[in-house]
Amino acid sequence: MLGQAFGPEARKPEYTYLKGDITAAYSAKVREVRRSFVFLNLDEAAVPAALIVFDRVVSADPAFQKYWLLQSVTQPAIQGSTAVVTLSGNGWRGKLVNTTVLPEPGNARIATVGGPGKEFWVFGKNYPNATVPADPEAGGWRVEVSPKRPAAADLFLNVMQVMDRDNGRALAVEKVRGAGAVGVRLADRVVLFNPAGDRASKTISFTVPGQEQLCFLVADLAEGTWQVWRGGQIAQPALTVSADAGVLYFKGPPGAYTLRR
């Protein structure tokens, strides 16, 4: 466990954050895997919730191909950087829209694997996993996201929006990148991570355009007191980052921000 937080209210939190080091789940081909989850209560009629997943993966050999997987019961539809999973049958009425932000579109290979005879397909072989009684959720399809260019360290940033199959409409996902920060803007939320993977203690800066008031969640920060600057002036003079959480959550207008410890 590398970080955990939720808030700002306990009964109806606007966000829930969890980060872990899952390197031990993999073989010696992998030197480091760190995964961060941010669940957002969007309180929107069309999109009630979203899950942001940020992964930093370092392989022992840059030539090793990395894959980010999204399992699904039904066949996903790929549209550029977006994968849409629409459920039908068994009383299901949901839809999930996943937007791949990282790898960048020019470096991302997004494909689907599955269907009859390939429900559990892994590198040329199917591994059936029968259940008794039959389970409609046991196998089917998956989305594979993989970087085209070899590298020792790769970042995967995906945004999953859940909604009603017939009435839901996905929100726009915008990438936000600055000095020591990478993340997304979704509706009135901005979520940022440290691309280096560890807790940042140096100055972080980023810019978010627009007009309306925003909620900012900045993860991967070192324990201590932080100042939030906007447009060269102090916007938040003293915000505390705890050792358990490692996150800041504050509200403010769009603009150029700098965080100083």
C-alpha positions as CSV (number, residue, x, y, z in Angstrom):
1,M,0.0,0.0,0.0
2,L,1.5,3.3,-1.1
3,G,-1.4,5.7,-0.6
4,Q,-5.1,5.8,0.3
5,A,-7.6,8.6,0.8
6,F,-11.2,9.6,0.2
7,G,-13.1,12.8,0.7
8,P,-13.6,15.6,1.2
9,E,-16.8,14.3,2.9
10,A,-16.9,10.9,4.5
11,R,-20.6,10.1,3.9
12,K,-20.6,11.0,0.2
13,P,-17.0,11.3,-1.0
14,E,-16.3,13.0,-4.3
15,Y,-13.2,10.8,-4.8
16,T,-11.6,7.7,-3.5
17,Y,-7.9,7.1,-4.1
18,L,-5.8,3.9,-3.8
19,K,-2.2,3.2,-4.8
20,G,-0.2,0.0,-4.5
21,D,3.0,-1.6,-5.5
22,I,2.1,-4.8,-7.3
23,T,5.5,-5.8,-8.6
24,A,5.5,-9.1,-6.7
25,A,2.6,-10.3,-8.8
26,Y,4.9,-10.5,-11.8
27,S,8.0,-12.5,-12.9
28,A,11.6,-11.3,-13.1
29,K,10.8,-9.7,-16.4
30,V,9.3,-6.8,-14.5
31,R,11.3,-4.5,-12.2
32,E,8.4,-2.3,-11.0
33,V,4.6,-2.0,-11.3
34,R,2.8,0.7,-9.5
35,R,-0.9,1.2,-9.9
36,S,-3.1,4.1,-8.8
37,F,-6.9,4.1,-8.8
38,V,-9.1,7.2,-8.5
39,F,-12.9,6.6,-8.4
40,L,-14.9,9.8,-9.0
41,N,-18.5,10.4,-7.9
42,L,-19.5,12.6,-10.7
43,D,-23.1,13.1,-9.7
44,E,-24.0,13.4,-13.4
45,A,-27.2,12.0,-14.8
46,A,-25.5,10.7,-18.0
47,V,-22.3,9.5,-16.3
48,P,-22.7,8.9,-12.6
49,A,-19.1,7.6,-12.0
50,A,-15.7,7.2,-13.5
51,L,-12.6,5.2,-12.6
52,I,-9.1,6.5,-13.5
53,V,-6.3,4.0,-13.6
54,F,-2.7,5.1,-13.8
55,D,0.1,2.5,-14.2
56,R,3.8,2.9,-14.3
57,V,5.5,-0.3,-15.5
58,V,9.3,-0.8,-15.7
59,S,10.6,-3.9,-17.5
60,A,13.9,-5.6,-17.0
61,D,14.5,-5.5,-20.8
62,P,13.1,-2.6,-22.9
63,A,12.4,-5.1,-25.6
64,F,9.7,-6.9,-23.5
65,Q,6.3,-6.0,-24.8
66,K,3.9,-4.6,-22.2
67,Y,0.1,-5.0,-22.3
68,W,-2.7,-3.3,-20.4
69,L,-5.8,-5.4,-20.3
70,L,-9.5,-4.6,-19.9
71,Q,-11.7,-7.8,-19.6
72,S,-15.3,-7.7,-20.9
73,V,-18.2,-10.1,-21.4
74,T,-19.2,-8.7,-24.7
75,Q,-17.1,-7.7,-27.7
76,P,-15.6,-4.2,-27.3
77,A,-15.9,-1.6,-30.1
78,I,-12.7,0.3,-30.7
79,Q,-13.0,3.9,-32.0
80,G,-9.5,5.5,-32.0
81,S,-8.4,5.8,-28.4
82,T,-11.7,4.7,-27.1
83,A,-13.1,1.2,-26.3
84,V,-16.9,0.9,-25.8
85,V,-18.3,-2.2,-24.0
86,T,-22.1,-2.4,-24.3
87,L,-24.0,-5.1,-22.3
88,S,-27.1,-7.0,-23.4
89,G,-28.9,-10.1,-22.1
90,N,-29.1,-11.4,-18.6
91,G,-30.9,-8.2,-17.6
92,W,-27.8,-6.1,-18.2
93,R,-28.3,-2.5,-19.2
94,G,-24.9,-0.9,-18.7
95,K,-22.2,0.5,-20.9
96,L,-18.5,1.2,-20.2
97,V,-16.5,3.7,-22.2
98,N,-12.7,3.5,-21.7
99,T,-10.4,6.2,-23.0
100,T,-6.7,5.5,-23.3
101,V,-4.8,8.7,-22.6
102,L,-1.3,7.1,-22.3
103,P,0.4,5.7,-24.3
104,E,-0.1,8.7,-26.6
105,P,-2.3,8.0,-29.7
106,G,0.8,7.8,-32.0
107,N,2.4,5.2,-29.7
108,A,-0.6,3.1,-28.7
109,R,-1.7,-0.1,-30.2
110,I,-5.3,-0.9,-29.2
111,A,-6.8,-4.3,-30.2
112,T,-9.5,-6.8,-29.1
113,V,-9.0,-10.4,-28.4
114,G,-11.8,-13.0,-27.8
115,G,-14.9,-14.6,-29.2
116,P,-15.7,-18.3,-29.7
117,G,-12.6,-20.4,-29.3
118,K,-10.6,-17.5,-28.0
119,E,-12.4,-16.6,-24.7
120,F,-9.2,-17.3,-22.8
121,W,-6.7,-16.8,-25.6
122,V,-3.1,-16.1,-24.6
123,F,-0.3,-15.9,-27.2
124,G,-1.7,-18.5,-29.6
125,K,-3.5,-20.9,-27.1
126,N,-6.9,-21.0,-25.5
127,Y,-7.2,-21.9,-21.8
128,P,-10.8,-22.8,-21.2
129,N,-12.1,-22.1,-17.7
130,A,-15.4,-24.0,-17.3
131,T,-17.7,-23.2,-14.4
132,V,-20.6,-25.3,-13.0
133,P,-23.1,-23.9,-13.3
134,A,-22.2,-21.9,-16.3
135,D,-21.2,-18.3,-15.5
136,P,-22.0,-15.7,-18.2
137,E,-19.1,-13.5,-16.8
138,A,-16.4,-16.3,-17.1
139,G,-14.5,-15.2,-20.2
140,G,-15.4,-13.5,-23.4
141,W,-13.3,-10.6,-24.7
142,R,-10.6,-8.2,-23.7
143,V,-9.0,-5.0,-24.9
144,E,-5.2,-4.9,-25.1
145,V,-3.4,-1.6,-25.0
146,S,0.3,-1.8,-25.8
147,P,3.0,0.8,-26.6
148,K,4.5,0.6,-30.1
149,R,7.9,1.9,-29.2
150,P,10.1,-0.2,-26.9
151,A,11.1,1.4,-23.6
152,A,12.1,0.2,-20.1
153,A,9.5,2.4,-18.4
154,D,6.0,2.9,-19.8
155,L,3.0,4.8,-18.5
156,F,-0.6,3.7,-18.9
157,L,-3.4,6.1,-18.2
158,N,-7.0,5.0,-18.8
159,V,-10.4,6.6,-17.9
160,M,-13.4,4.3,-17.6
161,Q,-16.8,5.9,-17.6
162,V,-19.9,3.8,-16.6
163,M,-23.4,4.7,-17.7
164,D,-26.8,3.4,-18.8
165,R,-26.7,1.6,-22.1
166,D,-29.4,3.6,-23.8
167,N,-29.3,7.0,-22.0
168,G,-25.6,7.5,-21.2
169,R,-23.2,9.7,-23.1
170,A,-19.5,9.8,-22.3
171,L,-17.9,13.0,-21.1
172,A,-14.9,14.5,-22.9
173,V,-11.5,13.4,-21.5
174,E,-8.6,15.9,-21.8
175,K,-5.0,15.2,-21.0
176,V,-3.3,17.5,-18.6
177,R,0.5,17.5,-18.5
178,G,3.0,19.8,-16.7
179,A,6.3,19.8,-14.8
180,G,6.1,16.7,-12.6
181,A,2.5,16.0,-13.3
182,V,0.4,14.0,-15.8
183,G,-3.3,13.3,-15.7
184,V,-6.8,14.2,-17.0
185,R,-9.6,16.6,-16.9
186,L,-13.1,15.0,-16.8
187,A,-16.1,17.4,-16.4
188,D,-15.2,19.6,-13.5
189,R,-12.5,17.3,-12.1
190,V,-8.8,17.3,-12.6
191,V,-6.8,14.3,-11.5
192,L,-2.9,14.4,-11.6
193,F,-0.2,11.8,-10.9
194,N,3.6,11.9,-10.7
195,P,5.0,10.3,-13.9
196,A,8.2,9.3,-12.0
197,G,6.0,7.1,-9.8
198,D,7.3,8.2,-6.3
199,R,6.3,10.9,-3.9
200,A,7.2,14.4,-5.3
201,S,8.8,17.0,-2.9
202,K,9.9,19.5,-5.6
203,T,7.7,22.1,-7.3
204,I,4.9,20.9,-9.6
205,S,3.3,23.1,-12.2
206,F,0.4,22.6,-14.7
207,T,-2.1,24.6,-16.7
208,V,-5.8,23.9,-17.1
209,P,-7.8,26.1,-19.5
210,G,-11.5,26.9,-19.3
211,Q,-13.9,29.0,-17.3
212,E,-15.9,27.0,-14.7
213,Q,-14.8,26.2,-11.2
214,L,-12.8,22.9,-10.9
215,C,-11.9,20.3,-8.3
216,F,-8.2,19.3,-8.3
217,L,-6.9,16.0,-6.9
218,V,-3.1,15.9,-7.0
219,A,-1.6,12.5,-6.0
220,D,2.0,11.3,-5.3
221,L,3.0,14.2,-3.0
222,A,5.5,14.1,-0.1
223,E,4.2,14.4,3.4
224,G,4.1,18.0,4.7
225,T,2.6,21.4,4.1
226,W,2.0,22.6,0.6
227,Q,1.1,26.0,-1.0
228,V,-1.0,26.3,-4.1
229,W,-0.1,29.2,-6.4
230,R,-2.2,30.4,-9.3
231,G,-1.1,33.1,-11.7
232,G,1.8,34.1,-9.5
233,Q,-0.2,34.5,-6.4
234,I,-0.9,32.2,-3.4
235,A,-4.4,30.6,-3.9
236,Q,-4.2,28.1,-1.0
237,P,-1.6,29.1,1.7
238,A,-1.3,25.9,3.8
239,L,-2.6,22.5,2.8
240,T,-1.5,19.4,4.6
241,V,-0.5,16.2,2.9
242,S,-0.5,13.2,5.1
243,A,1.9,10.2,4.9
244,D,-1.0,7.8,4.4
245,A,-2.7,9.7,1.6
246,G,0.0,11.6,-0.3
247,V,-2.7,13.7,-2.0
248,L,-4.0,17.3,-2.2
249,Y,-7.7,18.1,-2.9
250,F,-8.8,21.6,-3.5
251,K,-11.1,23.7,-5.6
252,G,-10.4,26.7,-7.8
253,P,-10.8,28.2,-11.2
254,P,-8.8,27.2,-14.3
255,G,-5.4,28.7,-14.9
256,A,-1.7,28.1,-14.4
257,Y,-1.0,26.4,-11.1
258,T,2.2,25.8,-9.1
259,L,2.4,23.6,-6.0
260,R,5.3,24.3,-3.5
261,R,6.2,22.3,-0.5
